[in-house]
Amino acid sequence: MRPEPRTGALALRTRLLTAMLVPLLAIAILLGLAGATLIADVVRRTNDRVLGGALGAIAETVQVERGEVTLDLPAAAFGMLENSERDNVYYRIAVGGRLLTGYADLPAPNDRALGIDSPRFRFAMYRGQRIRIAEVRRALPRIDQPVIVQIAETLDGRAALQRRLMIALLIGEIALVGMAMLLIRPALAWSLRPLARLRAAVEARDTRATPDLSPLRAGLLPAELRPLSDAFDHLLARLDTATAGVRRFTADASHQMRTPLAVLKVQVALARRGDMQALGEIADAADRLERLVTQLLALARAEEAGTSPPLEHVDLREVAIAAINRRIHEAIGAGVEVQLDAPDDAVVIASHRTLLFEIVSNLLDNAIRYIGDGSSITVTIVSDNTSVTIAVADDGPGIGDADLQRLGERFVRFSTSAGQEGSGLGLAIVHSAAQRLGARLRITNTNPGLRVTLSFGSLCDLN
């Protein structure tokens, strides 16, 4: 499996900064556009209010005296429109199509579009400049024609005010984004501190000569990091279990192999001196050593750390026949009869064939070794709609009820096995393999004999 490339990926701090600043800049732009629209509307409304006030002041002076329209242009009306940009102010008062006073070329309105005493505002071009016009139509008594009052100003003042407000908005946004950038970095450092503690806790394990597989101690972690820490602790626990199994296997092997190896050394020395019987003892010791190594490997395989083994369709009847065939020569040599009581058809379950074979084979091996000449062993398979069981029963001496609790312990041998060769690992292998398969193991005295039953679920599928 090729390792994943370590370069090219962005640092977590960079990713977080990008994830924060990009939306912040996008929001700032949107706020700027919304602010510019709002500023333009506020400037227009504010200046229109002043322009409308000047229009009203002029329109109030329009009167009828002796059948003639008269007016008195108030200076205050034009004073209202004075500003630092010195905008030009234009006005026009007309009765019907006749100019009464003001600028004759000021764009005239459509009389029909104007409501009586209802001011209207519009933009227009006049003398090469864009202007804002406020206009109103008045109906005076005894005057047949409507009186149109108009006042206009150029837009330099409005543009200057809008520009100042936009600059203020831009400065505010720049200051806000700048302060956010200054504050985000220490905030990120504070937020990533638990991750740094977790990394330090992991890196601290590299400085120790002996691997430390105990759970990490990184202090209080945020909710986002706790699953990572828990997963790492779970991995450490699995590694600890695996290494413990290796250590236990090494210790068991060194402990149990010491005696056969010592016997081999003695017999080899005797053989060198010409003792021909030593060759037979060497062969027996080699057989015992081979059997011990085989059982130790089987126990290690049964206790293999990690998740349950992958399940497969296994014919329990076929496994039982294979285990009997493997042990049949030992049974004949020991004077033991082995019988199979099983359905004629295949009994398929979801299990693991290797571990299942080790269980049945070790149960047969134990029974053959300890029940004695003239005894019998029966392997029984029972299947119904709710469960499947396989049992190995014998009619030998059995064991005491007090010893039943210790069955399955490693290297444990009982008084009934005195004088028989063995390592005390057979039932330990069975117990560990049954646990890995999720099967229920039950050992009972049948007086005489011993019965070991392995129960599975129904003829289940692999799901």
N, C-alpha and C positions, 0 to 999 in steps of 0.2 A: 504493500500500500504506500503510495507516494505521499510524503508529508505536504501539508498545505503550505503555500507560500507565506512567509512572515512579513514581506514588504508589500507596500501598496495600500494597505488599510489605513484609514485615518485614525489618529489617536482619539481616545474617548473624549478627552477634553476639547479637542478641535470639533468633534461631531456635536457635542453639547453646545459649544459656542455658536456653531453654525445654525443649529436647530433653534437657538434662542434669538440670535441677531437677525437672521433672515426674516422671520415673522415680525420682529420689532421694526425693522426697516420698512417692511411692506405696510404695517399699520401706520407708521409715521408718514409714508407717502399718501396713504388714503386719508389720513387726518389732514395732511397739507392740502389735498385737493378739496376736501369738504370745507376746510377753513377758508380757502381762497374763494369758494362759492359763497360762503356765509359773509365774508368780508365785503365782497362786491355787492351783495344784497343790502347789507347794513349801510354801506356808504351811499348807495343809491337812495335808500329810504330816508336816511338822515338828511341828505342834501335836498331831496324832493320836498321834505317837510319845510325846510327853510325857503325853498323856491316857491312852494305853495303859500307860505305865509306872506312873502312879498307880493305874490299875485293877489291874495285876498286884500292886502292893504291898499293896493292900487285900485282894485275893483270896487272897494267901498267908497272911493272918492268920486266915482262916476255917478253924476246926478242929472236931473232934467230941470232946467230953469228957463221959463218963458218959451217952452216948446223946443229948446235946444239942449243938446247933450253937452255937459260941462264936466271937467275933472280938475283935480288939483294933485299933481304927482307928489307924493310925500317923500321927503329925503330919506326917512327911516326905512322905507321899503327897499331902496337901493343900498342903504347901509348894511342891511341884513346880509347882502350877498358879497360884501367885501371879504377878501381873504389874502393871505400872504402871496399867493401865486398870481394875484391881480387878474382874475378872470374877467373877460369882457362881458358886459351885461347889455342886452338888447331888449327893447319892448316895442309893442305896437298895439294901439287902440283904434278900432275901426267900427263904424256904424254901417252895417250892411257891407257894401263894397267900397264905401268912402272912408279914406284914412282920416282919422281925427288927429292923431299925433303918433310919433315914433318912427320906426324904420319901415318904410313902405315895402322893401324887398324881403322882409322877414317872411319865411314860408307860412302862408295862410292855411288855416285848418279847413276841413270840410264842415261847413256849418251844421249840416244835418247830423253829423256824427257826434256833435257836442250836445250834451244835455244842459238844460238851464241850471245855472248855479252849481254845476258839477265839474270841478276842475279835472283836467286830463293832462297827462304827462307823456311826452314822446321825444325820441331822438331825431335829429335832422342835421343836414349839412348846410352851413351858411358861411359864405366868404372863405371857403377852403378849410373850414374847421368844423369839427363835430360839436354840436351844441345840444343842450337839454332844454326843451320848451315846456312851460306850464301855461295852460290856456283855459279860459272859461267863457261861457256865453251868458249874457244877462239880458233879461227882458225888462225894459223900462216903460213906465206908464206914458201913454200918449206918444210913444215912439213905435212906428210900424216895423222898422228894421231892428234885428238883434244887434246888441253891442258885443263885440269880440275883444277881449282883453288878453294879451299875450305878453309874457316876459321870459327871457331866455338867458342862458349863461354858457360860456365855454367850460370844458371839462378838465382843465389843468388842475384845479384844486381837488376835484374828486380823485383824479389819477394820483396826485401826490399823497393824499390821505390813504388811498388804497395801497399804494406802494409802501408807506411807512408801516401800515398794519401787517402787510405781507412779510416785510423784513423782520418785524417783531415776532411773527409766527414762526418764521424760518429759524431765527436765533433760538427761540424757545424749543423747537423740535431738535435742533442740533445739540443744545445743552442737555435736553432730556436723553437723547440717544447716547451722548458722550458720558453722562453720569451713569446710565445703565451699563455701558461697556466697562466703565471703571468698577462698578459694583458687582458685575456678573463674575469677573475673574476671581475675586476673593470668595464670592458665594460658591463658585464651582469648586474651589480648593477645599472649602469647608464641607461641601456635599460629598466630595470624593475621598474625604479623610477615612471613612470606614473601609472603602475599597483599598486604600493604602495600608490600613491596619491588617486587612485580610491578606494582602500580598506579603506584608512583613511576616505574618504568622506562618505563611507557606514557605517563604524563603528561609526562615529561621530553622526549618527542618533540615536544610542542606548543610548546616554547619556542624551537625552532630555525627559522630562516627557510627553510632548504632541508629538504624532507622527508627524514627519516632512515628508510630502509626496511631497515636491517640488522637481524639477529636481536637480540632483547632480551637484555640482560645484567642479569638479576635475581639472580644468585648461585645457590647451591644451593637447589633447590625440592623440597618433598615430592612423593611419588609422585602425590598427588591433583591437584597443580597443574601437573605436567609436561605432561600432555596439553593443558591449556589454553594453556600457553606454547608448546608445539610447534605447536598449531593457529594461534596468533597469528603465530608465525614463518613458518608456511607461507603464511598470508594476506599477510604482508609480502613474502615472496618472490614471490608471484603479482602483487602490486601493483608490485613492483620490475620484474618482467618486463614488465608492461603499460606502465608509464611509460617503461621503456627502449625498448620498441617505438615509443611515441609520439615519444620523443626521436630515435630512429634514423630514423623516418619524416620528422620535421621536418628533420633534418640532410640526409637523402637528397634530400628535396624541394628544400631551399634550394640544395644543391650542384648538382643536376641541372637545376634550372630556371633557374639563373643564365645559362647560355649561350643557351638559346632566348629568354629575355627580352631579353638583350643584343642578339641578332640582330633581334628584333622592334623594339627601340628604334631601331636603326640603319636598318632598312628603313622604319619609319614616318617617320623624318627624311628619307630619300630620297624617299619618296612625297610628302611635303609640298613637296619641291622640283620635283615634276613627273616623277619617274622612274617610268614605268608598269611597268617590270619589277619594281619593289619590291613591287607588290601581289601578284605571284605568290610572291615570297619570303616575304612576310608570311603568305600562306595556307599555304605549306609549313611555316613555323615554327610556326604555330598548330596544324597537324596533328601535328607532332612533340611539341609541348607537350601536346596532348590525349592522345596515346598514352602519353607519359611519366607524366602524372597517372593515367591508367587503370591502368598497370602498377604504379605506386607504391601505389595503393589496393588492387590485387589482391594485392600482396606483403604489405601490412598486414593484409589479411583472412586470408591464408594463415598469417601469423605471429601471429595473434591469440592472446593469452595465455589461459591457463585450461585447463580439461579438454578432452578431445577433443570435437569437435562431435557433436551428437545424430545417431545413424545413422538412415537411412531406406532403404526399398527403392528402388534405383536401377537402371534399365535401362542397362547399359553401352553397348549397341549404339545406343540412342537418343541418349545423350550424345555418342558419337562422330559420329553423323550431324549433330547440332546444331552441334558444333564445326566440322565440315567445311563446313556451310552458311554458318557465320559467316565463314570464311576463303576461301570459294571464289572470290570476286571478286578478292581479293588474289592467289590462285594463278593465275587466268586472266591477270591483268595482268602477272605475273612469268613467264608461260610455263611454269608448273609443273603437272604432272598429279597429281591426288590420287585414290587408290583406297582402297576399303574392303574388307577381307577379313574377314568376320565371319559367324557362323551366321545362318541365316534367322530363327530364333526369338529372342525377347528373352533377354538374358543379365542376370539380376537378381542384384545383390549388395547387401550391407548397407554403405552408404557415405554420402557427403554430396554431393549433386548439384552444388552450386555450386563446391566445391573441385575436384571431379572434372572439371567443365567447364573450369575455369581451367587445369588441367594439360594437357588435350588441346589446348585452344585455343592455349596458349603454345608447346607443342611444334610444332604446325603453323605458327604464326607464325614461330618461329625457323627451321624448315626452309625455308619459303617464301622468307625473306629471304636466306638464305645459300647455297642449293644451286645457284642460277643457272638461266638459261633453258634449257629442253629437258630438265630433270631431272624426276624423279617421286618422289612420297611415297606410302607404303603404310601404312595404319592397319590393324593386325591384331588381332583378338580371338580368343583361344583359351580354351576352357572345358573342364575335365574334372572328375572327382570330387574332386580334391585341391586345385585352385587355378584362379584366373582371371587371365589376363594380357591387357594391352593394350599394343601396341608401336607406335611411330611410327618408321618407317625411311625413309631417303632414299638416293639414289645420288649425292649431291654430293661435294664435296672432303673432307668430314670434318674432323677436327682431329688434331693430333699426339698421340702416346701420352703425352708429357710433360704436355700440357695437360689430360688427362682428370681428373687429381687436383684441378684448380682449378674444374672445372665446378660450378656451383651457387653460387659466390661472387658477391657483389653487384658490379655495375658492372665485371665482368671481360670484356674483349674480346680475341679472339685474332687472330693474323695472317690467318687464313682469312676473317675478317669485315671486313678492310680495305676501305674504299670503300662499305660498307653502313651504312645508318642503323640505329641501335639504341641501347639504354640499358644493355645488359648485365644486365637484370633477368629475362629470360624463364626461364632455368633456375633462377635463385634462387627464383622463384615456384613452379616445379615442385617443387623440392627441399623447400621449407617446407610446401607443401600435402600432399605425399606423407607427410612426417613426421607431420602432424596426422591423416592418415587411417590411419596405421599400415601403409602399403603399402611394399613393397620396391622401390627405384628402382635400375635398373642401366643404365649407359651404356657402349656398346661401339663400337669402330671396326669397320666391315664392309669397308673397303678395296675399292671406294670407298664412301663414305657413313658415316652414323652411325645407330645404332639405340638408341632409348631405350625401355626396357621397364618397365612398372609391374605388379607382381605383388600380388594379393590372396589372401586365403584362399579357401576353397571357396565355393559358393553359400550363404553362411551366412545364418542368421536374425538377428534383432535382439537375441537374448538373449546 
